[in-house]
């Protein structure tokens, strides 16, 4: 099931009388459904998931791979 909703304007259709579903995404930390619009915690489902993700960054468990260079002075 695709949880992403495309706005009628993006398809070129004029559906002014069609109610628009709220876009839902998966939480980046736990995978739970989360509202996209109007959610101050996005892309997370809650403040707790935001803090968990921040803790992972602060513990330096997320790393960006890089090539080791021996010629650095």
C-alpha positions as CSV (number, residue, x, y, z in Angstrom):
1,X,0.0,0.0,0.0
2,X,1.3,3.4,-1.0
3,X,0.9,5.9,1.8
4,X,2.0,8.9,-0.3
5,X,-0.8,11.1,-1.6
6,X,-0.4,13.3,-4.6
7,X,-2.3,16.5,-4.6
8,X,-4.8,16.9,-7.4
9,X,-2.9,20.1,-8.5
10,X,0.2,18.0,-9.2
11,X,-1.7,15.7,-11.6
12,X,-3.2,18.6,-13.5
13,X,-6.7,17.6,-12.4
14,X,-9.1,20.1,-10.9
15,X,-10.7,18.4,-8.0
16,X,-11.6,21.4,-5.8
17,X,-14.5,19.5,-4.3
18,X,-12.5,16.4,-3.5
19,X,-11.4,16.2,0.1
20,X,-7.6,15.8,0.4
21,X,-6.3,13.0,2.5
22,X,-3.5,13.9,5.0
23,X,-0.2,12.7,3.8
24,X,1.3,10.0,6.0
25,X,4.9,8.9,6.1
26,X,6.8,6.3,8.1
27,X,8.8,7.5,11.2
28,X,12.5,7.6,10.4
29,X,13.3,6.1,13.8
30,X,10.7,3.5,14.6
31,X,8.7,3.1,11.3
32,X,5.3,4.0,12.8
33,X,2.9,6.0,10.6
34,X,3.3,9.8,11.1
35,X,1.5,12.8,9.7
36,X,3.6,15.0,7.4
37,X,1.7,18.3,7.3
38,X,1.4,20.2,10.6
39,X,3.6,17.8,12.5
40,X,6.5,19.6,14.3
41,X,8.3,16.3,14.8
42,X,8.4,15.2,11.1
43,X,9.9,13.0,9.8
44,X,9.5,11.4,13.2
45,X,6.2,10.3,14.8
46,X,7.0,11.8,18.2
47,X,9.4,14.0,20.2
48,X,10.8,10.8,21.7
49,X,11.8,9.4,18.3
50,X,13.4,12.8,17.6
51,X,15.5,12.5,20.7
52,X,16.5,8.9,20.0
53,X,17.8,9.9,16.6
54,X,19.6,12.9,18.0
55,X,21.3,10.6,20.6
56,X,22.5,8.3,17.8
57,X,24.1,11.3,16.1
58,X,25.6,12.6,19.3
59,X,27.1,9.2,20.1
60,X,28.6,9.2,16.5
61,X,26.9,6.0,15.6
62,X,25.9,7.5,12.2
63,X,28.9,7.8,10.0
64,X,29.5,9.1,6.5
65,X,31.9,6.7,4.7
66,X,35.0,8.4,3.4
67,X,38.2,7.2,1.7
68,X,41.3,7.3,3.9
69,X,44.0,9.5,2.4
70,X,47.6,9.0,3.4
71,X,48.9,12.2,1.8
72,X,47.1,14.5,4.3
73,X,49.6,16.8,6.0
